[in-house]
Amino acid sequence: MADLLERKLIVVTGKGGVGKSTIAAALGILAARGGRRTILVEVGGQRQLPRLLGHGQPPPIGNEVEVTDRLWTVTADPERALTDWLAGAAGRLPARFLTSRTSFQYFAAAAPGAGELLNMIKVADLARRSGRRGGYDLVILDAPATGHALAMLASPQTFTTIVRGGPMAAKAHEVQALLDDPQRSGYLAVCQSNELAVSETLELAQSLSAKTGRQLEAVAVNCAYSRRFSAAELERLGQLDGELPAVRNAVSAAHTVNERARLQARQLARLRRAKLPVVSVPFIFEHRLERRALERVADHLARKL
């Protein structure tokens, strides 16, 4: 895990709602702190990361925007990615013609996985640009939830089984080479320590290994509770005078947090039994996650990765 931030591409995925974007943004902050020019890539029209990082209004889809020193964000769009690629490959006029909405819809329908592949081509192009030439040292892909993410990662192979040759097939092979190379790419799963999220993470690890031959570099277990009280301390708490509402509430809260931590530890054990490298990220008690909270998550990841 120590060299994860030294790769060219980190793919972050996991069950929906577990805090993928939070962990991706914190990784971006951590990499930028280390002097790496880093870009966070969202897909599917999502534009959450600029707000999380305190940028204010989200930029237009497809625009690369610097949100803080050495840290950029962009929302990938397959139509925009196709336009950019064709503009370089065939000139602006055919690009504008071929990427009209109707033409793009025909293209996407005729080639399964084309939309996902175009997003991955954009990601690979960003990873190929050198930081010394105004490009990026690291690309962090805030990928969709597990099933869709696996489809995105499989899109180069899916496409090349249908289209054997030509410029798009060549691009697909380039993307596949990046995804296959452990020196250039890494995979990180995000989950929470509940049964469904852990089960999906275990399935992700198995599917990733079976379909790509790659392993998860780390599993970031978000919103983790720590065991704050020993059994003896809980027994002493139970002996307190419970007539005062404040005392009753405090004792109840202590038992609730301790029980939640105990149940989470049981789920963490499932990940460790599968020999997955686990990084616990503590629960941040904030009404709304903002830049300050992300900095705290980045501080924690810095000690663990």
ChimeraX attribute file (.defattr): number of C-alpha atoms within 10 A of each C-alpha:
attribute: neighborCount
match mode: 1-to-1
recipient: residues
	/A:1	13
	/A:2	9
	/A:3	10
	/A:4	21
	/A:5	24
	/A:6	16
	/A:7	18
	/A:8	24
	/A:9	28
	/A:10	26
	/A:11	21
	/A:12	27
	/A:13	30
	/A:14	28
	/A:15	22
	/A:16	14
	/A:17	12
	/A:18	20
	/A:19	19
	/A:20	24
	/A:21	22
	/A:22	23
	/A:23	25
	/A:24	27
	/A:25	29
	/A:26	25
	/A:27	27
	/A:28	28
	/A:29	25
	/A:30	23
	/A:31	24
	/A:32	21
	/A:33	15
	/A:34	11
	/A:35	12
	/A:36	20
	/A:37	22
	/A:38	31
	/A:39	30
	/A:40	26
	/A:41	27
	/A:42	26
	/A:43	20
	/A:44	14
	/A:45	12
	/A:46	16
	/A:47	20
	/A:48	15
	/A:49	23
	/A:50	22
	/A:51	16
	/A:52	20
	/A:53	24
	/A:54	14
	/A:55	16
	/A:56	10
	/A:57	9
	/A:58	18
	/A:59	16
	/A:60	12
	/A:61	17
	/A:62	20
	/A:63	15
	/A:64	16
	/A:65	18
	/A:66	15
	/A:67	17
	/A:68	14
	/A:69	13
	/A:70	20
	/A:71	24
	/A:72	22
	/A:73	29
	/A:74	24
	/A:75	25
	/A:76	26
	/A:77	22
	/A:78	22
	/A:79	19
	/A:80	17
	/A:81	22
	/A:82	23
	/A:83	22
	/A:84	17
	/A:85	20
	/A:86	20
	/A:87	15
	/A:88	11
	/A:89	12
	/A:90	10
	/A:91	13
	/A:92	14
	/A:93	10
	/A:94	13
	/A:95	18
	/A:96	15
	/A:97	13
	/A:98	16
	/A:99	19
	/A:100	12
	/A:101	12
	/A:102	11
	/A:103	12
	/A:104	19
	/A:105	13
	/A:106	10
	/A:107	15
	/A:108	18
	/A:109	12
	/A:110	10
	/A:111	15
	/A:112	14
	/A:113	19
	/A:114	22
	/A:115	22
	/A:116	23
	/A:117	29
	/A:118	26
	/A:119	25
	/A:120	27
	/A:121	25
	/A:122	22
	/A:123	22
	/A:124	22
	/A:125	17
	/A:126	21
	/A:127	25
	/A:128	17
	/A:129	15
	/A:130	14
	/A:131	16
	/A:132	9
	/A:133	7
	/A:134	9
	/A:135	16
	/A:136	21
	/A:137	25
	/A:138	29
	/A:139	27
	/A:140	28
	/A:141	23
	/A:142	25
	/A:143	23
	/A:144	23
	/A:145	17
	/A:146	21
	/A:147	16
	/A:148	14
	/A:149	19
	/A:150	18
	/A:151	15
	/A:152	22
	/A:153	22
	/A:154	20
	/A:155	24
	/A:156	28
	/A:157	19
	/A:158	18
	/A:159	20
	/A:160	18
	/A:161	11
	/A:162	11
	/A:163	14
	/A:164	10
	/A:165	10
	/A:166	9
	/A:167	11
	/A:168	20
	/A:169	18
	/A:170	15
	/A:171	20
	/A:172	23
	/A:173	17
	/A:174	16
	/A:175	22
	/A:176	20
	/A:177	15
	/A:178	19
	/A:179	24
	/A:180	15
	/A:181	12
	/A:182	17
	/A:183	14
	/A:184	17
	/A:185	24
	/A:186	27
	/A:187	22
	/A:188	22
	/A:189	24
	/A:190	31
	/A:191	25
	/A:192	25
	/A:193	27
	/A:194	16
	/A:195	15
	/A:196	13
	/A:197	20
	/A:198	22
	/A:199	16
	/A:200	17
	/A:201	24
	/A:202	18
	/A:203	14
	/A:204	22
	/A:205	19
	/A:206	16
	/A:207	17
	/A:208	18
	/A:209	13
	/A:210	11
	/A:211	11
	/A:212	15
	/A:213	10
	/A:214	19
	/A:215	18
	/A:216	20
	/A:217	21
	/A:218	19
	/A:219	25
	/A:220	26
	/A:221	26
	/A:222	22
	/A:223	18
	/A:224	20
	/A:225	21
	/A:226	16
	/A:227	15
	/A:228	12
	/A:229	14
	/A:230	10
	/A:231	9
	/A:232	9
	/A:233	12
	/A:234	15
	/A:235	11
	/A:236	11
	/A:237	19
	/A:238	15
	/A:239	10
	/A:240	12
	/A:241	10
	/A:242	14
	/A:243	8
	/A:244	9
	/A:245	10
	/A:246	10
	/A:247	14
	/A:248	16
	/A:249	12
	/A:250	13
	/A:251	18
	/A:252	14
	/A:253	12
	/A:254	18
	/A:255	17
	/A:256	12
	/A:257	15
	/A:258	20
	/A:259	14
	/A:260	16
	/A:261	18
	/A:262	15
	/A:263	14
	/A:264	21
	/A:265	17
	/A:266	13
	/A:267	19
	/A:268	22
	/A:269	13
	/A:270	16
	/A:271	19
	/A:272	11
	/A:273	8
	/A:274	11
	/A:275	9
	/A:276	18
	/A:277	14
	/A:278	19
	/A:279	20
	/A:280	21
	/A:281	21
	/A:282	15
	/A:283	13
	/A:284	16
	/A:285	9
	/A:286	8
	/A:287	6
	/A:288	9
	/A:289	14
	/A:290	14
	/A:291	17
	/A:292	12
	/A:293	18
	/A:294	23
	/A:295	17
	/A:296	15
	/A:297	23
	/A:298	24
	/A:299	15
	/A:300	17
	/A:301	18
	/A:302	14
	/A:303	8
	/A:304	14
	/A:305	15
